């Protein structure tokens, strides 16, 4: 095929990308912000080896953004992990990976190998740890609710001028890796996000709003309401086409 013809042909091909799924969570306004957020993540499928991230994203008063959740694959650990990251953070400490990140902004991330299982409910939390003269520390952990066993994901330090947590979060699904030429190549991901609370589960969310990425790309993403939460699906209808 002549190069110029191939270039024109490939330039006309649409970019194939999954449509993200989102649940916006709102808590009652509170003076001084919240000390912690907690929420449940229950994977209903395992779309490995494709990379999926089931995350909760939030922000700090007078500060930047953060996210925390479960992933199907991570290069440092070669498998499933739990992760907590904060943009514009200044330090990190933890039992696994605890280092700066770059690319889409800069900050610090902590990650641990975590062999989550399908149909098991995991309670994730991010809470205010301690302050010192140079930083304000935040700690993330994950608890297997079927056994009550908790794992420390790690701690991240923000500037002391940052406040506590703002009164809204967004729980979302992202497919971040794996070969894909058509929307049918998206491995089926199903995950439940439920029971978001704040301040050690003493404050319940007052509003949940589900929506897809706008504009949508691949048409095979769905969100279904659940009691006090939602079910996020990506790759709907692609299950029979999985190789292997």
SVG drawing of the C-alpha trace seen along z (x, -y; Angstrom):
<svg xmlns="http://www.w3.org/2000/svg" viewBox="-32 -28 42 48">
<polyline fill="none" stroke="black" stroke-width="0.4" points="0.0,0.0 1.5,-3.4 2.5,-5.4 0.4,-8.5 -2.8,-6.4 -2.2,-4.5 -1.7,-7.8 -5.0,-9.2 -6.8,-6.0 -5.6,-5.8 -6.2,-9.6 -9.9,-9.0 -10.2,-6.2 -12.0,-7.3 -10.2,-7.0 -11.6,-4.1 -11.8,-4.9 -14.1,-3.6 -16.8,-5.8 -16.1,-6.6 -18.7,-6.0 -19.2,-8.4 -21.2,-8.8 -21.0,-12.2 -21.5,-12.2 -22.5,-15.2 -22.3,-15.5 -23.8,-18.1 -21.7,-21.3 -19.6,-21.5 -17.4,-24.2 -13.8,-23.2 -14.2,-20.2 -14.4,-16.5 -11.8,-14.4 -12.4,-11.2 -14.2,-9.6 -15.3,-5.9 -17.0,-3.9 -17.5,-0.3 -16.1,1.2 -17.3,4.6 -15.8,6.0 -18.3,8.2 -16.0,9.2 -12.2,9.5 -11.3,7.9 -7.6,8.7 -5.2,8.5 -6.7,5.2 -6.0,2.3 -9.0,1.0 -9.2,-1.5 -12.2,-1.7 -11.6,-5.0 -13.0,-7.7 -11.8,-11.2 -12.0,-14.1 -10.4,-17.4 -9.0,-19.4 -10.0,-22.8 -7.4,-25.3 -5.6,-22.4 -5.6,-20.0 -7.2,-16.7 -6.7,-13.1 -8.0,-9.6 -8.0,-6.2 -9.2,-2.8 -8.5,0.7 -6.7,1.6 -6.5,4.7 -2.9,4.3 0.2,2.3 3.7,2.4 5.6,2.1 3.8,5.1 2.7,7.0 -0.8,7.6 -3.7,6.2 -3.2,3.3 -4.8,0.7 -3.6,-2.9 -3.9,-6.4 -2.5,-9.5 -2.6,-13.2 -1.7,-15.9 0.7,-18.6 1.5,-16.6 4.9,-17.0 5.8,-13.5 4.7,-9.9 5.3,-6.9 4.0,-3.4 4.6,0.3 4.9,0.6 5.5,-1.9 5.7,-5.5 7.1,-7.9 6.4,-11.0 4.5,-10.7 4.5,-12.9 2.8,-13.0 -0.7,-14.3 0.3,-16.7 2.7,-16.0 2.3,-14.7 2.9,-11.6 1.4,-8.1 1.3,-5.1 0.5,-1.6 0.4,1.9 -0.1,5.3 -3.7,6.3 -5.3,9.5 -8.9,8.4 -11.5,11.0 -14.7,10.9 -18.0,10.6 -16.1,9.4 -17.0,6.0 -14.0,3.8 -14.3,0.8 -11.8,-1.9 -11.1,-5.0 -8.9,-8.1 -8.6,-9.8 -6.6,-12.7 -3.7,-11.2 -1.5,-13.8 0.0,-17.3 3.5,-18.6 5.1,-21.9 5.7,-21.2 2.9,-18.9 -0.6,-17.5 -0.7,-13.7 -3.5,-11.6 -3.8,-7.8 -5.5,-5.3 -6.5,-1.8 -8.7,1.0 -10.7,3.5 -12.0,6.9 -15.5,6.8 -15.9,10.6 -13.0,11.1 -12.6,7.8 -8.9,7.7 -7.5,4.3 -4.4,3.3 -2.5,0.1 -2.1,-1.5 0.1,-4.3 0.2,-7.9 0.6,-11.1 1.6,-14.6 0.0,-17.8 1.1,-21.4 0.0,-22.6 -2.0,-25.4 -4.3,-22.9 -7.6,-22.2 -9.7,-19.1 -11.8,-17.3 -14.4,-19.1 -18.0,-18.0 -18.2,-16.2 -16.5,-13.2 -16.8,-11.3 -16.6,-7.5 -15.7,-6.3 -14.4,-3.5 -11.5,-3.9 -10.0,-1.4 -6.4,-2.5 -4.6,0.3 -5.0,3.2 -5.1,3.7 -8.2,2.2 -9.1,1.7 -12.9,1.7 -15.4,1.1 -15.9,4.8 -12.4,5.3 -13.2,3.8 -13.2,6.5 -16.4,6.6 -15.9,4.6 -18.7,4.6 -18.2,2.9 -20.5,1.7 -19.8,-1.6 -22.0,-1.8 -22.4,-3.4 -20.3,-6.6 -19.9,-8.2 -17.7,-10.8 -16.2,-11.3 -15.8,-7.7 -19.2,-6.7 -21.1,-9.2 -22.3,-11.3 -24.2,-9.9 -24.2,-11.3 -27.2,-13.4 -27.1,-13.1 -25.8,-10.7 -25.8,-11.5 -24.9,-9.0 -23.6,-10.1 -21.4,-8.9 -18.5,-10.8 -19.7,-13.6 -19.4,-13.2 -19.7,-9.4 -17.3,-7.4 -17.8,-3.6 -21.6,-2.9 -21.1,0.1 -20.9,-1.6 -23.8,-1.6 -24.7,-2.7 -27.4,-1.1 -28.7,-2.6 -28.3,-0.4 -29.5,-1.1 -27.2,-3.9 -24.9,-3.5 -24.5,-2.4 -23.2,0.4 -20.8,-0.7 -20.4,1.5 -18.0,1.1 -17.6,3.4 -21.2,4.5 -21.8,7.2 -18.1,7.9 -17.8,10.9 -18.1,13.6 -15.2,12.0 -12.6,12.3 -9.6,14.2 -8.3,17.1"/>
</svg>
